[in-house]
């Protein structure tokens, strides 16, 4: 078992969502995330990623008209056919100080702290992790006698112009110890 803090900046210079690595086995990690303040929007179809609505929010389209630093990762998830995209707000913005979105299609939420299994991979993925990655992570969770608590979450760390072989992507699943 290894434990290390990963409150840091990514290679692109963006703040990364605060978490602690509990176990690292190759591309798979068991992590404990702190509470995360997120700004989130629904993605209406394959052409509407929601990215620009979220970007406008951090660019000042919010109740305080303040610009908010970009962070990583960008999360996407799907639940009952409904796809969402979320940006993590910087750690220095406390829950009570999160600006209210002006666009009604954008909302702020707090993802409570929790334990997550994460599988890192490369490539250009728009819809999420390849089946092979999903299967490897699900098998690792079962092999480590963890309980699934939620739907998979995709995490993307790099800009669109980053070459696919250099991209950092992850598949995360909230888990609990049995």
MARPA-331383 format. One record per residue: residue in three letters; x, y, z of N, C-alpha, C in turn. Coordinates in steps of 0.1 Angstrom, whole numbers, padded with zeros to 4 digits. Last residue first. Layout:
   rest    n.xx    n.yy    n.zz   ca.xx   ca.yy   ca.zz    c.xx    c.yy    c.zz
    Ala       X       Y       Z       X       Y       Z       X       Y       Z
...
% end
This chain:
   rest    n.xx    n.yy    n.zz   ca.xx   ca.yy   ca.zz    c.xx    c.yy    c.zz
    Unk   -0159   -0037    0018   -0170   -0046    0023   -0167   -0050    0037
    Unk   -0154   -0003    0010   -0148   -0016    0015   -0159   -0024    0021
    Unk   -0168    0011   -0019   -0167    0010   -0005   -0161   -0003   -0001
    Unk   -0166    0034   -0047   -0166    0021   -0041   -0166    0023   -0026
    Unk   -0171    0050   -0078   -0171    0051   -0064   -0173    0037   -0058
    Unk   -0149    0049   -0105   -0161    0043   -0099   -0160    0045   -0084
    Unk   -0134    0063   -0134   -0136    0063   -0119   -0149    0056   -0116
    Unk   -0111    0064   -0159   -0124    0059   -0156   -0124    0058   -0141
    Unk   -0092    0090   -0175   -0094    0080   -0164   -0109    0076   -0163
    Unk   -0065    0102   -0195   -0079    0100   -0193   -0080    0090   -0181
    Unk   -0041    0121   -0209   -0044    0114   -0196   -0060    0114   -0195
    Unk   -0024    0119   -0240   -0035    0123   -0232   -0037    0115   -0219
    Unk   -0005    0111   -0257    0000    0118   -0245   -0012    0122   -0236
    Unk   -0018    0099   -0279   -0009    0091   -0271   -0003    0097   -0259
    Unk   -0032    0122   -0290   -0039    0111   -0282   -0030    0102   -0274
    Unk   -0018    0154   -0284   -0018    0142   -0291   -0024    0130   -0283
    Unk   -0039    0181   -0275   -0029    0172   -0270   -0029    0159   -0278
    Unk   -0060    0197   -0283   -0049    0196   -0292   -0037    0187   -0287
    Unk   -0078    0197   -0261   -0082    0190   -0273   -0070    0188   -0283
    Unk   -0060    0192   -0230   -0066    0200   -0240   -0069    0192   -0253
    Unk   -0066    0167   -0204   -0058    0174   -0214   -0067    0183   -0224
    Unk   -0082    0151   -0187   -0072    0161   -0182   -0066    0170   -0192
    Unk   -0112    0136   -0179   -0103    0140   -0190   -0095    0152   -0185
    Unk   -0130    0109   -0167   -0122    0121   -0163   -0112    0124   -0174
    Unk   -0162    0094   -0162   -0150    0096   -0171   -0144    0109   -0167
    Unk   -0176    0072   -0140   -0174    0086   -0143   -0161    0087   -0151
    Unk   -0201    0046   -0135   -0187    0051   -0139   -0187    0066   -0143
    Unk   -0223    0048   -0107   -0221    0047   -0121   -0207    0051   -0124
    Unk   -0216    0035   -0074   -0221    0044   -0083   -0218    0040   -0098
    Unk   -0205    0016   -0057   -0215    0025   -0052   -0221    0034   -0062
    Unk   -0194   -0017   -0054   -0197   -0007   -0063   -0207    0002   -0057
    Unk   -0171   -0028   -0030   -0185   -0027   -0034   -0187   -0015   -0043
    Unk   -0142   -0049   -0031   -0148   -0036   -0029   -0162   -0037   -0035
    Unk   -0123   -0070   -0034   -0135   -0071   -0025   -0140   -0058   -0021
    Unk   -0105   -0070   -0054   -0101   -0064   -0041   -0113   -0063   -0031
    Unk   -0119   -0082   -0075   -0107   -0089   -0069   -0103   -0083   -0056
    Unk   -0137   -0061   -0080   -0142   -0074   -0075   -0131   -0081   -0068
    Unk   -0119   -0041   -0090   -0128   -0038   -0079   -0133   -0051   -0072
    Unk   -0108   -0055   -0112   -0099   -0051   -0101   -0108   -0048   -0088
    Unk   -0131   -0057   -0128   -0124   -0070   -0123   -0116   -0066   -0111
    Unk   -0135   -0030   -0134   -0145   -0038   -0127   -0140   -0051   -0121
    Unk   -0111   -0025   -0148   -0114   -0018   -0136   -0125   -0025   -0128
    Unk   -0113   -0042   -0171   -0102   -0043   -0162   -0105   -0036   -0148
    Unk   -0137   -0032   -0182   -0137   -0046   -0177   -0125   -0047   -0167
    Unk   -0129   -0006   -0190   -0140   -0008   -0181   -0140   -0022   -0174
    Unk   -0109   -0012   -0208   -0105   -0005   -0196   -0117   -0007   -0185
    Unk   -0124   -0025   -0228   -0113   -0032   -0222   -0109   -0026   -0208
    Unk   -0142   -0005   -0236   -0147   -0016   -0229   -0136   -0024   -0222
    Unk   -0127    0028   -0231   -0130    0016   -0239   -0134    0005   -0230
    Unk   -0145    0056   -0216   -0134    0046   -0216   -0138    0034   -0225
    Unk   -0162    0080   -0236   -0158    0074   -0224   -0148    0063   -0226
    Unk   -0167    0096   -0259   -0179    0089   -0252   -0175    0082   -0239
    Unk   -0142    0104   -0266   -0153    0114   -0264   -0164    0108   -0256
    Unk   -0108    0100   -0264   -0121    0094   -0261   -0131    0105   -0258
    Unk   -0078    0094   -0275   -0088    0104   -0277   -0102    0098   -0275
    Unk   -0054    0081   -0251   -0062    0081   -0263   -0072    0093   -0264
    Unk   -0047    0063   -0221   -0045    0073   -0230   -0054    0072   -0242
    Unk   -0057    0058   -0186   -0054    0053   -0199   -0052    0065   -0209
    Unk   -0063    0047   -0152   -0057    0057   -0162   -0054    0050   -0175
    Unk   -0089    0041   -0132   -0080    0034   -0142   -0076    0045   -0152
    Unk   -0098    0041   -0098   -0096    0049   -0110   -0086    0041   -0119
    Unk   -0122    0040   -0072   -0112    0032   -0080   -0111    0039   -0093
    Unk   -0128    0061   -0044   -0130    0058   -0059   -0118    0049   -0064
    Unk   -0145    0072   -0017   -0135    0063   -0021   -0138    0060   -0036
    Unk   -0153    0107   -0009   -0156    0093   -0011   -0143    0085   -0016
    Unk   -0171    0137   -0003   -0159    0130   -0003   -0162    0115   -0004
    Unk   -0197    0148   -0025   -0192    0145   -0012   -0180    0136   -0013
    Unk   -0199    0173   -0048   -0197    0158   -0047   -0191    0155   -0034
    Unk   -0221    0198   -0050   -0210    0194   -0042   -0210    0179   -0042
    Unk   -0230    0220   -0078   -0233    0208   -0068   -0220    0206   -0061
    Unk   -0246    0243   -0098   -0235    0240   -0089   -0239    0229   -0080
    Unk   -0257    0243   -0132   -0259    0242   -0118   -0246    0239   -0110
    Unk   -0270    0255   -0163   -0258    0252   -0155   -0262    0252   -0140
    Unk   -0292    0264   -0175   -0288    0250   -0178   -0275    0246   -0171
    Unk   -0295    0290   -0168   -0303    0280   -0160   -0299    0266   -0164
    Unk   -0268    0311   -0164   -0275    0302   -0173   -0282    0291   -0165
    Unk   -0256    0320   -0141   -0266    0329   -0147   -0275    0320   -0157
    Unk   -0248    0302   -0111   -0248    0304   -0125   -0259    0313   -0130
    Unk   -0234    0318   -0082   -0246    0312   -0088   -0245    0313   -0103
    Unk   -0201    0311   -0069   -0211    0320   -0075   -0222    0312   -0082
    Unk   -0194    0298   -0037   -0195    0294   -0051   -0205    0303   -0058
    Unk   -0192    0301   -0010   -0188    0313   -0019   -0189    0309   -0034
    Unk   -0198    0278    0003   -0207    0290    0006   -0204    0302   -0003
    Unk   -0177    0262   -0005   -0190    0259   -0009   -0200    0271   -0008
    Unk   -0147    0281   -0014   -0155    0273   -0005   -0170    0272   -0009
    Unk   -0122    0281   -0035   -0136    0285   -0035   -0144    0276   -0026
    Unk   -0098    0267   -0034   -0099    0279   -0026   -0113    0285   -0026
    Unk   -0100    0246   -0053   -0102    0243   -0039   -0104    0256   -0030
    Unk   -0119    0255   -0083   -0107    0255   -0075   -0110    0253   -0060
    Unk   -0144    0231   -0094   -0140    0245   -0090   -0127    0244   -0082
    Unk   -0145    0210   -0121   -0142    0211   -0107   -0138    0225   -0104
    Unk   -0172    0206   -0144   -0159    0212   -0141   -0157    0212   -0126
    Unk   -0190    0181   -0160   -0188    0189   -0148   -0173    0194   -0148
    Unk   -0218    0169   -0179   -0204    0173   -0179   -0202    0182   -0167
    Unk   -0240    0141   -0184   -0236    0154   -0178   -0221    0156   -0180
    Unk   -0267    0124   -0200   -0253    0126   -0199   -0250    0140   -0193
    Unk   -0291    0100   -0194   -0288    0114   -0193   -0273    0117   -0191
    Unk   -0295    0073   -0193   -0295    0079   -0206   -0292    0094   -0206
    Unk   -0291    0067   -0166   -0304    0065   -0172   -0305    0073   -0185
    Unk   -0263    0087   -0166   -0272    0080   -0157   -0286    0079   -0163
    Unk   -0230    0093   -0173   -0243    0090   -0179   -0251    0083   -0168
    Unk   -0204    0119   -0172   -0211    0107   -0167   -0224    0105   -0174
    Unk   -0173    0136   -0171   -0185    0133   -0178   -0191    0120   -0172
    Unk   -0152    0161   -0158   -0159    0149   -0156   -0170    0148   -0166
    Unk   -0120    0173   -0163   -0134    0175   -0167   -0140    0162   -0166
    Unk   -0098    0173   -0133   -0102    0169   -0147   -0116    0175   -0150
    Unk   -0085    0206   -0135   -0087    0193   -0141   -0091    0183   -0130
    Unk   -0096    0240   -0140   -0090    0230   -0132   -0091    0216   -0140
    Unk   -0095    0275   -0146   -0098    0262   -0151   -0090    0252   -0142
    Unk   -0105    0301   -0123   -0095    0293   -0130   -0100    0279   -0134
    Unk   -0130    0324   -0130   -0126    0313   -0122   -0116    0304   -0130
    Unk   -0141    0357   -0129   -0134    0347   -0137   -0129    0336   -0127
    Unk   -0173    0369   -0117   -0158    0366   -0115   -0153    0355   -0124
    Unk   -0198    0377   -0114   -0191    0381   -0126   -0176    0379   -0125
    Unk   -0213    0366   -0095   -0203    0375   -0090   -0195    0381   -0102
    Unk   -0230    0349   -0109   -0236    0360   -0101   -0226    0370   -0096
    Unk   -0215    0344   -0142   -0220    0339   -0129   -0224    0351   -0121
    Unk   -0197    0344   -0165   -0212    0343   -0166   -0218    0337   -0153
    Unk   -0169    0342   -0162   -0176    0354   -0157   -0191    0354   -0158
    Unk   -0158    0319   -0170   -0153    0331   -0177   -0160    0343   -0172
    Unk   -0172    0298   -0159   -0159    0302   -0153   -0153    0314   -0159
    Unk   -0194    0300   -0177   -0196    0302   -0163   -0183    0306   -0156
    Unk   -0182    0294   -0202   -0188    0307   -0200   -0190    0310   -0185
    Unk   -0177    0267   -0196   -0166    0276   -0198   -0171    0290   -0196
    Unk   -0202    0256   -0196   -0194    0256   -0184   -0182    0266   -0185
    Unk   -0210    0260   -0222   -0218    0266   -0211   -0210    0266   -0199
    Unk   -0189    0246   -0236   -0190    0260   -0237   -0199    0267   -0226
    Unk   -0195    0219   -0229   -0183    0225   -0225   -0184    0240   -0225
    Unk   -0217    0206   -0239   -0219    0213   -0227   -0207    0221   -0223
    Unk   -0217    0192   -0263   -0209    0186   -0252   -0212    0193   -0239
    Unk   -0238    0185   -0286   -0238    0195   -0275   -0230    0189   -0264
    Unk   -0238    0164   -0304   -0231    0177   -0309   -0230    0187   -0297
    Unk   -0252    0144   -0291   -0238    0142   -0294   -0230    0155   -0299
    Unk   -0272    0163   -0267   -0270    0153   -0278   -0255    0152   -0281
    Unk   -0271    0177   -0242   -0284    0174   -0249   -0283    0163   -0260
    Unk   -0258    0173   -0211   -0254    0173   -0226   -0266    0168   -0233
    Unk   -0262    0195   -0183   -0266    0183   -0191   -0261    0185   -0205
    Unk   -0235    0206   -0162   -0246    0209   -0172   -0249    0196   -0179
    Unk   -0220    0220   -0132   -0224    0209   -0141   -0235    0213   -0150
    Unk   -0193    0226   -0111   -0203    0233   -0119   -0207    0223   -0130
    Unk   -0185    0214   -0078   -0186    0213   -0093   -0196    0222   -0099
    Unk   -0165    0209   -0052   -0175    0218   -0057   -0174    0217   -0072
    Unk   -0158    0179   -0035   -0155    0187   -0047   -0167    0196   -0050
    Unk   -0144    0166   -0006   -0155    0172   -0012   -0151    0180   -0024
    Unk   -0116    0144   -0016   -0122    0154   -0007   -0135    0158   -0013
    Unk   -0112    0110   -0024   -0114    0123   -0028   -0120    0132   -0017
    Unk   -0090    0084   -0023   -0100    0091   -0014   -0100    0106   -0019
    Unk   -0084    0057   -0046   -0082    0071   -0041   -0093    0075   -0031
    Unk   -0066    0033   -0060   -0077    0035   -0051   -0075    0048   -0045
    Unk   -0057    0029   -0095   -0055    0035   -0081   -0068    0034   -0073
    Unk   -0041    0014   -0122   -0052    0015   -0114   -0048    0020   -0100
    Unk   -0019    0009   -0138   -0027    0021   -0141   -0039    0023   -0132
    Unk   -0001   -0005   -0110   -0001   -0002   -0125   -0009    0010   -0128
    Unk   -0017    0002   -0083   -0013   -0010   -0090   -0013   -0008   -0105
    Unk   -0018    0019   -0054   -0015    0021   -0068   -0010    0007   -0073
    Unk   -0039    0031   -0028   -0033    0019   -0034   -0030    0023   -0049
    Unk   -0044    0058   -0021   -0043    0048   -0011   -0036    0035   -0016
    Unk   -0040    0091   -0028   -0038    0078   -0034   -0036    0068   -0022
    Unk   -0063    0117   -0023   -0051    0109   -0017   -0051    0095   -0024
    Unk   -0071    0148   -0040   -0074    0134   -0036   -0061    0128   -0030
    Unk   -0085    0176   -0056   -0078    0170   -0044   -0082    0156   -0041
    Unk   -0081    0181   -0090   -0090    0178   -0079   -0083    0171   -0068
    Unk   -0054    0203   -0099   -0061    0190   -0100   -0069    0188   -0088
    Unk   -0048    0233   -0117   -0050    0227   -0104   -0058    0213   -0106
    Unk   -0027    0233   -0146   -0040    0235   -0140   -0041    0227   -0126
    Unk   -0004    0228   -0160   -0004    0239   -0151   -0018    0242   -0144
    Unk   -0002    0206   -0175   -0007    0218   -0182   -0007    0230   -0173
    Unk    0004    0187   -0156    0015    0191   -0165    0011    0204   -0173
    Unk   -0014    0199   -0127   -0011    0189   -0137    0000    0195   -0146
    Unk   -0005    0206   -0093   -0008    0211   -0106   -0005    0200   -0116
    Unk   -0020    0191   -0064   -0009    0195   -0072   -0015    0202   -0085
    Unk   -0025    0169   -0041   -0030    0183   -0043   -0018    0189   -0051
    Unk   -0021    0142   -0034   -0019    0147   -0048   -0026    0160   -0051
    Unk   -0003    0124   -0010   -0012    0135   -0013   -0010    0139   -0028
    Unk   -0001    0089   -0007    0005    0102   -0010   -0006    0112   -0013
    Unk    0006    0056    0001   -0003    0068    0004    0005    0080    0001
    Unk    0004    0022   -0008    0011    0035   -0008    0001    0046   -0005
    Unk    0008   -0012    0000    0000    0000    0000    0009    0012    0000
% end
